[in-house]
Amino acid sequence: MSKTFRAWDVDQVWLFPPSVQDFVPARHMAHFVRETVRGELDLGAIMASYVEERGYPPYHPAMMVALLLYGYSRGVYSSRQLERACEERVDFMAVTGMSRPDFRTIAEFRRRHLKALGDLFVQVLKLCREAGLVKLGHVALDGTKMKANASKHKAMSYGRMRAAEARLQAEVTAWFARAAAADAAEDGAHGPARGDELPDWVANKQQRLERLRRAKATLEAEAKAPPADDDGPGPSTGMVDHGKPRRAPDGGPPERAQRNFTDPDSRIQPTRDGMIQGYNAQIAVDGAHQIVLAHRVQTNPADRGALAPLVKAIRRDLRAAPDELSADAGYCDEANLAFLARRRIAAYLAPGRARHGAGDPGGRRRWRKGSRVAAMATKLRRAGRRSRYRLRKQIVEPVFGQIKAARAFRQFLLRGLDQVRDEWALICTAHNLLKLATATG
């Protein structure tokens, strides 16, 4: 007796039209993101930019926002991958309602509304607080070095720039001389030409020379007038050593100062696996449900400058400060401890790297007597393994694991500090949406 199987008829047409609601299970993340964007988020800043009534109607902005947020929550980031997902994956079809925007449309929408998309972080954070996911009891800070959309091999030191400029100038001069001689010979044989044509091989060398000169001039200008201590990219790689400016004997840039031609805002970042061209991405995470409360991207590899902006962002967006705050040794200095004391936030900042297998985050280093750092070392040492500092790893480090490992975001797609900051805001928004969906589902 033969076995009976279920029918498999790929040519069978549907008797009733399909609904996007039926493509994925009722409690699927696709439905949650779509309905959250439709019913909970204020997209006024995006909608207000559509004032022209002429032309073919564009895709609905809410659908495009939902597509981007859902894609980021599923580890799908590039516009080409999003386009393919809209054609092949039923969960994306449930978000877009069977619309299929092409990758150029997706990329242009993200570029045009990137700032407004980044600002959605605060709205989602407030939804998390309304759902009871934000307690502001214990908050942990940490940073991770993230690759830029640029290769470190596309950077050049000031010393190499000077040598390359002389070499390229000599090559271009010689080629112009050869071209002039060839033009004269051809004019004699065939009559005068227009005279403004440049061969591609000459134009390419000229472009390289112009880019090199611009980067060299930027470093020289920075040596004369260092960038202000604001929220911008800050000093170029090699222009500062342990917080102090580095200059050549003649007052110009040091030989090892460098600029990246692909993403000039990015900087060399030290990691356990060596040096990368990238940024320092920071987050503050609530201990109750691992909700990201604040985010920041900076070019400085040192973490200490991120503590105050992160705490101020929490206060600005939630109108409240955390009761406790923990962070590793990169954040511990007199200024940060004083900042937290003024705001009556119980601090647990490691004064030094913890010894392997020991419960003393401060080690046995000697600190200046009477300093806040010395008092913090004593506080953590006396508490031992019962110290609240132990919460830091289990609060903030899993979030980086979820972002970088589970959702495979290890490199920024966009270039420039401002765009990278908004892209990081989108990543944090998607993370919070996932937490919100889990808690309310």
C-alpha positions in Angstrom: 0.0 0.0 0.0 1.5 3.3 -1.1 1.8 6.3 1.2 -0.6 9.2 0.7 1.0 12.7 0.6 -0.5 16.2 0.8 -1.2 17.8 -2.5 1.6 20.0 -4.1 0.1 21.9 -7.0 2.1 24.9 -7.8 -0.2 25.8 -10.6 -3.3 26.1 -8.4 -4.6 29.7 -8.4 -5.9 31.3 -5.3 -9.7 31.3 -5.1 -9.7 34.4 -2.8 -7.3 37.3 -3.0 -4.5 37.0 -0.4 -4.1 39.4 2.5 -0.7 40.6 3.9 -2.1 39.7 7.3 -2.0 36.1 6.4 1.6 35.9 5.2 3.2 35.7 8.6 1.9 34.7 12.1 -0.3 37.1 14.0 2.3 38.0 16.6 5.2 38.4 14.1 7.6 41.3 14.3 6.5 42.5 10.9 3.0 43.3 12.1 4.4 45.0 15.2 6.7 47.3 13.4 4.1 48.1 10.7 1.4 49.0 13.2 3.7 50.9 15.5 4.8 53.1 12.6 1.2 53.6 11.5 -0.4 54.2 14.8 2.3 55.3 17.4 5.0 57.3 15.7 4.7 61.0 14.7 6.1 61.2 11.1 5.3 64.9 10.7 8.9 65.9 10.0 9.0 63.5 7.1 5.5 64.1 5.8 6.0 67.9 5.8 8.6 67.6 3.1 6.1 66.3 0.5 4.5 69.5 -0.8 4.8 69.1 -4.6 1.5 67.8 -6.1 2.9 67.3 -9.6 4.6 64.1 -10.7 4.0 60.4 -10.1 2.8 59.7 -6.6 5.8 58.4 -4.4 5.6 55.5 -2.0 3.9 56.3 1.2 6.5 57.6 3.7 5.1 55.6 6.6 5.6 52.4 4.5 9.2 53.4 3.8 9.9 54.1 7.4 8.4 50.8 8.5 10.5 49.0 5.8 13.7 50.5 7.1 13.0 49.9 10.8 11.9 46.3 10.1 15.0 45.7 7.9 17.3 47.0 10.6 15.6 44.8 13.2 16.2 41.8 11.0 19.8 42.6 10.1 19.0 43.8 6.6 20.7 47.1 6.1 21.7 47.8 2.5 19.2 49.2 0.0 19.9 46.4 -2.4 19.3 43.8 0.2 16.1 45.6 1.2 14.9 45.6 -2.4 15.6 41.9 -2.7 13.8 41.2 0.5 10.7 43.0 -0.7 10.6 40.7 -3.7 11.4 37.4 -2.0 10.4 37.4 1.7 6.8 37.3 2.8 7.6 39.0 6.1 8.8 42.1 4.2 5.7 41.9 2.0 3.6 42.0 5.1 5.3 45.3 6.0 5.1 46.9 2.5 1.7 45.6 1.5 3.3 44.0 -1.6 5.0 47.2 -2.7 8.4 46.8 -4.2 10.5 49.9 -4.0 13.8 49.6 -5.9 17.1 50.1 -4.1 17.6 53.7 -5.5 14.3 54.7 -4.0 15.2 53.2 -0.7 18.6 54.7 -0.6 17.3 58.2 -1.6 14.6 58.1 1.0 17.1 57.2 3.7 19.5 59.9 2.6 16.8 62.5 2.3 15.2 61.8 5.7 18.2 60.5 7.7 18.0 63.2 10.4 14.2 62.6 10.9 14.7 58.9 11.0 17.4 59.2 13.7 15.0 61.4 15.7 12.5 58.5 15.9 14.8 57.0 18.6 13.3 59.3 21.3 9.7 58.4 20.3 10.4 54.7 20.5 12.2 55.2 23.8 9.1 57.0 25.3 7.0 54.1 24.1 9.3 51.7 26.0 8.9 53.8 29.1 5.1 53.8 28.8 5.3 50.0 28.6 7.2 49.9 31.8 10.5 48.8 30.3 12.5 51.8 31.6 13.2 51.9 35.3 16.3 54.2 35.5 17.5 52.2 38.5 20.9 51.0 37.3 22.2 52.2 34.0 25.4 50.9 32.4 27.6 52.6 29.8 30.0 51.2 27.3 31.4 51.8 23.8 32.5 49.6 20.9 34.8 50.4 18.0 32.9 50.1 14.7 34.4 50.1 11.3 33.7 53.0 9.0 32.7 52.7 5.3 36.4 53.3 4.5 39.6 51.3 4.4 42.5 52.2 6.6 44.7 51.7 3.5 43.0 54.7 1.9 44.6 57.0 4.6 47.9 58.7 4.1 50.3 60.2 6.5 51.5 63.8 6.2 55.0 62.6 5.5 53.9 60.3 2.6 51.7 63.2 1.3 54.7 65.4 0.9 56.7 62.7 -0.9 53.7 61.7 -3.1 52.9 65.3 -4.0 56.4 65.9 -5.3 56.4 62.6 -7.2 52.9 63.2 -8.8 53.8 66.8 -9.7 56.9 65.6 -11.5 54.9 62.9 -13.4 52.2 65.4 -14.4 54.7 68.0 -15.5 56.6 65.4 -17.6 53.3 64.2 -19.2 52.2 67.7 -20.0 55.6 68.3 -21.7 55.1 65.1 -23.7 51.6 66.0 -24.6 52.7 69.5 -25.7 55.3 68.0 -28.0 52.8 65.5 -29.4 50.3 68.4 -30.0 52.8 70.4 -31.8 53.7 67.5 -34.1 50.0 66.8 -34.8 49.3 70.5 -35.4 52.0 70.5 -38.0 50.6 67.4 -39.7 46.8 67.9 -39.3 46.2 71.4 -38.4 45.4 73.0 -34.9 43.2 71.0 -32.5 41.0 72.5 -29.8 43.8 72.3 -27.3 41.7 71.7 -24.1 41.5 67.9 -24.4 43.1 66.0 -21.5 43.8 62.2 -21.8 42.2 60.1 -19.1 45.6 59.1 -17.7 46.5 62.7 -17.2 43.2 63.8 -15.7 43.3 60.8 -13.2 46.8 61.8 -12.0 45.6 65.5 -11.7 42.6 64.4 -9.6 44.8 62.4 -7.3 47.2 65.3 -6.9 44.3 67.7 -6.1 42.8 65.3 -3.5 46.3 64.9 -1.9 46.9 68.6 -1.8 43.5 69.2 -0.2 44.2 66.6 2.5 47.7 68.0 3.1 46.3 71.6 3.4 43.7 70.4 5.9 46.4 68.9 8.2 48.5 72.1 7.9 45.5 74.3 8.7 44.7 72.1 11.7 48.2 72.4 13.0 47.9 76.2 12.9 44.3 76.4 14.3 43.3 73.2 16.1 39.5 72.3 15.9 37.4 73.7 18.7 36.4 71.4 21.5 32.9 70.9 20.2 30.8 68.0 19.0 32.6 67.6 15.7 35.1 65.1 14.4 37.9 66.6 16.5 41.7 66.3 15.8 43.0 64.1 13.0 44.7 60.9 13.7 48.2 61.5 14.9 47.6 65.2 15.9 47.1 64.4 19.6 49.1 62.2 21.9 47.5 61.3 25.3 45.4 64.5 25.1 48.2 66.8 24.2 48.7 68.3 20.7 51.5 66.8 18.6 53.4 69.1 16.2 56.5 68.9 14.1 59.6 71.0 15.1 58.5 73.7 12.6 55.0 73.9 14.1 53.4 72.0 11.3 51.7 68.6 11.3 53.8 65.6 12.6 55.0 63.1 9.9 52.5 60.5 11.2 49.4 62.7 11.2 47.0 61.3 8.6 43.7 61.8 6.8 41.5 59.2 5.2 40.5 60.1 1.6 37.2 58.0 1.6 35.7 59.2 5.0 37.8 62.1 6.3 35.7 62.2 9.6 36.7 58.6 10.5 39.8 58.0 12.7 42.1 55.1 13.4 40.6 53.1 16.3 42.6 50.6 18.4 40.8 47.2 19.0 41.8 43.8 20.3 42.4 42.6 16.7 44.5 45.6 15.7 43.8 49.0 14.3 40.7 49.8 12.2 39.4 52.8 10.4 36.2 53.6 12.2 34.3 55.3 15.0 33.7 54.9 18.7 30.0 54.0 19.1 28.5 54.5 22.6 25.3 53.5 24.4 23.7 53.9 27.8 21.5 50.9 28.7 18.8 50.5 31.3 19.3 47.5 33.6 15.7 46.4 33.8 15.1 45.3 30.2 18.3 46.3 28.3 16.6 49.3 26.7 19.1 51.7 25.0 18.5 55.1 26.8 21.0 57.2 24.9 23.5 56.8 22.1 26.5 58.7 20.8 29.2 58.3 18.1 32.5 60.0 18.5 35.9 59.9 16.7 38.0 59.9 19.9 39.0 56.4 20.8 38.9 57.3 24.5 35.6 56.7 26.2 35.7 59.3 29.0 34.3 62.1 27.0 31.0 60.3 26.2 29.8 59.9 29.8 28.5 63.5 30.3 26.7 63.7 26.9 25.0 60.3 27.4 23.8 61.3 30.9 22.6 64.7 29.7 20.7 63.0 26.8 18.9 60.7 29.3 17.9 63.7 31.4 16.8 65.6 28.3 14.7 62.8 26.7 13.2 61.2 29.9 13.2 64.2 32.3 14.9 62.1 34.9 18.3 60.8 35.8 19.3 57.3 36.7 19.8 56.3 40.4 23.0 54.3 39.7 25.5 54.3 36.8 28.3 51.8 36.1 31.1 51.9 33.5 34.5 50.5 32.9 37.9 52.0 33.5 37.8 54.1 30.3 35.2 56.4 31.8 36.8 56.9 35.3 38.4 60.2 36.0 38.0 63.1 38.4 35.8 65.2 36.0 33.3 62.4 35.4 33.0 61.4 39.1 32.4 65.0 40.0 29.8 65.3 37.2 27.9 62.3 38.6 28.2 63.5 42.2 26.7 66.9 41.3 23.7 65.1 39.9 23.4 62.7 42.8 23.9 59.6 40.7 25.6 56.7 42.6 28.7 56.0 40.5 30.4 52.6 40.0 33.3 53.4 37.7 36.2 51.1 37.7 39.5 53.0 38.4 41.5 50.4 36.6 41.3 47.2 34.7 40.2 44.2 36.8 42.6 41.4 37.3 41.4 38.1 35.8 39.4 36.1 38.4 39.5 38.9 40.9 36.6 40.8 42.3 38.5 44.1 42.5 37.8 46.3 39.5 40.3 48.9 40.7 43.3 46.5 41.1 45.9 47.6 43.5 47.2 50.7 41.8 48.0 53.8 44.0 45.8 56.8 43.4 46.3 60.4 44.6 45.2 60.5 48.3 41.9 62.3 48.8 41.0 62.1 45.1 37.6 60.9 43.9 39.3 58.1 41.9 41.0 56.9 45.1 37.7 57.0 46.9 36.0 55.0 44.1 38.8 52.4 44.2 38.3 52.0 48.0 34.5 51.8 47.5 34.7 49.0 44.9 37.4 47.1 46.8 35.5 47.0 50.0 32.3 45.8 48.3 34.2 43.0 46.5 32.0 40.7 44.5 28.9 42.2 46.0 29.6 45.6 44.4 27.0 47.0 42.1 29.7 47.3 39.5 29.2 43.6 38.7 25.9 44.5 36.9 27.7 46.4 34.1 28.7 43.4 32.0 25.4 41.7 32.1 23.5 44.9 31.2 25.4 46.6 28.4 27.7 44.1 26.8 24.9 41.7 25.7 23.4 44.6 23.7 26.5 45.0 21.7 26.4 41.2 21.2 22.9 41.4 19.9 23.7 44.3 17.5 27.1 43.0 16.2 26.6 39.2 16.3 22.9 38.5 16.2 22.0 41.3 13.7 25.4 41.4 12.0 25.9 45.2 12.2 29.7 45.6 12.4 30.3 48.4 9.9 28.6 51.7 9.2 27.2 52.0 5.7 27.2 55.8 5.6 30.1 58.3 5.7 30.7 61.4 7.7 30.2 61.9 11.5 26.7 63.4 11.2 25.3 60.6 9.0 27.0 57.9 11.1 25.4 59.3 14.2 21.9 59.1 12.6 22.6 55.6 11.3 23.6 54.5 14.9 20.4 56.1 16.2 18.5 53.9 13.7 20.3 50.8 15.0 19.4 51.6 18.6 15.8 52.4 17.6 15.5 48.9 16.0 17.0 47.3 19.1 14.4 49.0 21.3 11.6 48.1 19.0 12.6 44.4 19.3 12.6 44.7 23.1 9.2 46.4 23.1 7.7 43.8 20.8 9.0 41.0 23.0 7.6 42.6 26.2 4.2 43.5 24.8 3.7 40.4 22.6 
